[in-house]
Amino acid sequence: MTVDGNGPMLIEGPVEIVQEDGTIAASDRFVVAVCTCRRSRILPWCDTSHRRRRKPPGAAPREEGDQPHSHDPKDTDDGDHH
């Protein structure tokens, strides 16, 4: 089992989980991601809902007009100046 404080709990399968109402959720996958944020629409499994609300530590709020930076391979300095 692998626990990440910012994401799901990864458990080696097959897995059976007894839910709060007593029903059993089963998976025969090699590894399953179990939701720990409680935002998933397919509980108990993770649907990556935790990604929509998480910001990296130290990230400044985006201002209107800010655009994400993209990397253009033509702009790299590869040391080959012809």
Secondary structure, DSSP 4 states (H G I P E B T S, - for coil): -EE-TTSPEEEESSEEEE-TTS-EEEE-SSEEEE-SSS--TTTTB--SGGGGT---TTPPPPPTT-------GGG---S---
